[in-house]
């Protein structure tokens, strides 16, 4: 049994030793980079994962092959079009996300929407995700499945401005490029505008999935009745659709009507997860905080709707009802996987729907 467990322990230890934004021993040179990457690829190739992914695009051997490809690509061309982004640090961080897609992390930015989408991409198609990131860095444009992403000159020039909010170079390159952040807030000196610069509304997130080639994309998100006018004004201001065309959204009302709608939507999300669909949940940020802090069962029901500006996207991996009283969730957010149980009434009062798609 130990022979089957040991590779995972080894690769986790190695992962932790090189997972910081930089390196304790300074920026790696070519020899350091090749050593780290070859060691990592070897360890990953010997992992024993679920039988369901063996032989798939996401198998340990396939991920190891992708890590080797990243090493060769960066070593052959250790320069990129993003200012202040070290090619070797970028390459190691990309390899870590190929092995563990949930490591994608927006830091203290509001880029939870892009995180949820790119996590899905990296998990199901690590080679495609790696090529997307490499092409963005080296060529200034890349394909997110079927959708071309080309970051603006400001995005390519301004990692230094955002590195305190998004410390990992690879996350800056991929997340900010996908979101096409405008940097208006930085040029005007208004930090409060940054939320608009990074926010992703349901219509935009659904459009990304559609344009990338995912099928049967459905928007089941909603806002409280008295919020819809102002969210629509905000959506127009940032040039994003509030919802996808034909979305089953905007039907929730305050108080008992909203609770009934939210509970039915959460049950629909549970079914979508069980069907193997991509499910990206929209909720109050308190839900993610409670899972991260281990305090989910301490939350009580809340009478007011999620405040505009505190909504949060998370990739939903598991959703399980326990009678009428409790719900257990497993989500991907903030660079990690978190799970825990909520009182049903507490979760429903902080829940704002989901987007789903067939992988």
N, C-alpha and C positions, 0 to 999 in steps of 0.2 A: 504493500500500500504506500509506503514512504516514497518509492520510486515514482509514483504517480503524483504525489503531492509536491515533491521537492522542486520540480521545474517552476511551478507557480510561485513558491516561496523565493526562489532565486531571482526570478524576473521582477517580482514586486520589490525586492530589496534593491535591485539594480535600478529600477524605475525611480524609486524614491531618491536614490543618490544623485540623479541627474535631472530631476524634475523642477528645479528652481528656475526662475527667469534667466539667471546667468549661471556661472559656475564658481564655486568657492576657490578653485585654483586658477581663475582668470579665463578670459576668452580662449576657446580651444584653437590650436593650430591645425593644419591638415592632418598630421599624424594623430593628434589627440582625437579629432573628429572621426577618423576612420576606425580607430581602436574602439571608441565608445559605440559606434554604430554597428560594427561587426560583432562585438560581444553581445549587444542587445538583440540583434537579429538571430544569433545562435540560440540565445536563451528563449526567445519567443517561439522559435521553430519547435522546441521541445516541450512546450506547454501541452497539457491535456485539457481540452475544453469539452463542452457539451457535444454529444454525438451528433446532434442535429446540424452543427456547423462544420463538421469534418468533411473536407472535400468541397466546401463552398467557397465563395469569393472571400469570406471572412474567416477562413480556417487559420489556425496558427501558422502553418507553412506559408499560406498566401500572404499573411501579414508580415512574416519574416522576409519574404521575397520583396514586398513593397519597401520595407525598411532598407534592404540592400540597394534597391533602386534609388531611393532618396539619397543614400550615401554616395552612390556613383554619380548621380546627377549634380549634387552640390559640389563634390570634389572636382568634377570636370569644369564647373562654372561657379566658383564661389563668390559671385557678385550678383546683386539684384537691383531692381529699380526703386526700392523703398529706402529712403534716407535713414541712416542710423540703425538699420536692421542688419545684424551680423549673420552672414550666410550659414556659418557652422552652428550657431546657437539656434537659428531658425530651423535648420535641418534636424537637430536633435529633438526640439520641441514638436516638430511635425511627426517624427517617428513615435514619440510618446503617445500622440493622439491616434495614430494608426493602430497602436496596440491597445489603447484604452480611450475610445472615442468620447467618453463622458468627461475627459479631462479638459475639453474645450470650455473656456471660462471667460466671461465678460468682465471679470473683476468688479469694480464699482460703477461700471457704466450701465446704461439701460438697454444693452444689446441682447436681452434674453430671447427675443424672437429669432434673430440669426443663430444663436446658440442652439436652440431647439431644432432648427432646420438642418444645420450643418452636422450636428450630432447624428441625426438620422442618416445623412449621406455617408458619413465616415463609418458608421456601424455596419451598414449594408454593403457598401462598396469602398473599401479602404484604398484600393488602387486608384479609383476615380477621384476620391477626395484628395489623395496625395498629389495626383497630377494637377488637379485644380489649384492647390496651394502653391506647388512649385511653379506653375505657369504664371500665376499672379505675381509671385516674387521675382522671377527671372525675366518674364516677358511683359508684365504689366497688364495681362488679361488672362482669363482662364474660364473653363467650362464647368459650371455646376450642372452636372448631367447634360441636359440639352440647352441650357441657358448660358449665354455669354455674359461674363461679369468683367467690367473694365473700370477700375478705380480712377478717380479724378487725379489730376496733378497734386491737388492739396492733400489728398489721402496719402499719396506716395511720399510726400515731403514731410508730413507732420507726425510721425510716430513719437518724436521727442515730446510733443505737446500732450499726448494722451497716454504716455507710458505709465504714469502714476495711476490712471484709471484702468488701463488694460496692460498689465505688466508683461505678459508673454507676447513675444514678437509675432509668433505664428497666429495667435488669436487676433491681434490687431490687423494683420494683413488680410485674413479671411473674413472676419466679422465686419470690420469697417468697410471693406470692399463690397461685400454683399449688401449691406445697408446703404451704401453710397452716402455716408455722412457728409454733410455740407461744410462743416466748420464755420458756419456763420457766427455761432456763439463765441468762438475763439477770436475771430476778426473784430467783433464788436465789443468783446470784453465782458459779455454777459454769461456767466456760468449757468444761470437759471434757464437759459434757452437750450442748454445742452440736452435736456430731456426730449425736446421736440426733435432735435438733430438725430437722436438715437432710437426714438420710439418706433415700434412696428405695430400697426393696426392689423386686425384680422384680414381685411381685404387684401393688404399687401402680402401678408404671410401666405395666404391662399394662392395669390398670383404667382409667388415664387415657386410653390410646389407645382402648380399647373405648368408654368413655363419651363420648369426643369424636367417635365415629362412624367410626373407622377399622375396617376389616374384616379378618377372618382373622388376628387377633392371636394370636401363638404365643410361649410362654415356653420357651426352651431353655437357661435358666441352671442352674447347679449349684454345689454346694459340696462340699468334701471330706467323706467319710463321717463323720469324727470332729468335724466342725463343725456338722452339721445340727441337732443338739439345741440348741446354744447360739444359733444364728441364729434358730431358731424361738422360743426364749425372748425374744430381743431383738425379734423381729417382734411378738409378743404385747404386749410392753411399750410399743411405740410405736404400736400400733393399726394395723399394716399386714399384709397377707397376705405370707407369705414367697415364695410362688409363685402363679401363676394357677391356677385350677382346671383339672385335666387336663394340666398342664404336663409335658413330657418332661424332668423335672428330678429331682434327688436320686438319680440312678442311678449317679453316678460314685463310684468307690472309690479308695483310696490306691494309690500306686505304679503298676504297669503297667496296672491296670484303669482308673485315672483318666486316664492318658496316652492310652490307646486311645479312651476316650470323648471326651476333649477334642479329639483330632485329628479324629474323625468329626464332631463338632459344628462345628469350624472349617471343615471342607469343606462342611458344610451352610450355614454362613453365607456362604461364597463363592458358592454357588449362589443363595442368596436375593438377594444383591447383584446378580448377573447378571440375575436375573428382574425387577429394578426395584423390589424391595420396600424398605420402610423397614427398616433393620437397625441396631439399637442394641446395641453390643458391651459385654460385662461382663468386666472383666479386672482384673489387678493394676494399680495406678496407675503402676507402673514402666514399663508399656508406653507410656502417654501421655508420661511423662517422657523416655523414650528417644527417642521420635519428635520431641518438642519440642527436645531437646538434640542431635539428630543422632547419637546413640550407639547406635542400635538394633542394628547389627551386632556391637557389642561385648558384648552380653549372651550369657551361656551358659545352658545348661539349669539348672533349679533343682529340687532334690529335694523341697522342702517346698511345701505348698499356699499360695495367697495367704492372708495373715493376715486375720482378721476385722477390718474397719475400714479396710483399705487397698484395697478394691475400688473400681473407677472405671467410670462409664458414658461411652461415646463414640459418637457417630453414625458408623457405618462407611460410607464412600463407595466404597472400592475394596478388594478382597481378591483377590490373585492368587498362586497357587502356582507356584513354579519347581522342577519336579521334586519330589523328596522332601526337598530340603535347605533351601529358602528360601521365605519368604512376604512379599509386599509389601502394605502397608496404607496407606490414606489415611483419616484420621479427622478429625472436627471436635471440638475440645475447647479449653477455656481461651481462647475468643475468636478462634480461628484454625484454619486447615487445616494438618495436618502429614502427611507421608508418608515412608515409609522401608521398608527390607527388614530382616527378622529371620531368623535361623536358625530353621528350623521347630521344633526341639526347645526352643529358648529361648522362643518365643512360646507354644507349647502348654503349657508348664509354668507360664505366667502367665495363662492364658486360662480364663474361667469361663462361657462360653456367650453367648447373645444373645437378644434379643426382636425379632420381626419382625412386620410388618403390611403389608397392601396399602394403598397411598396413596389 
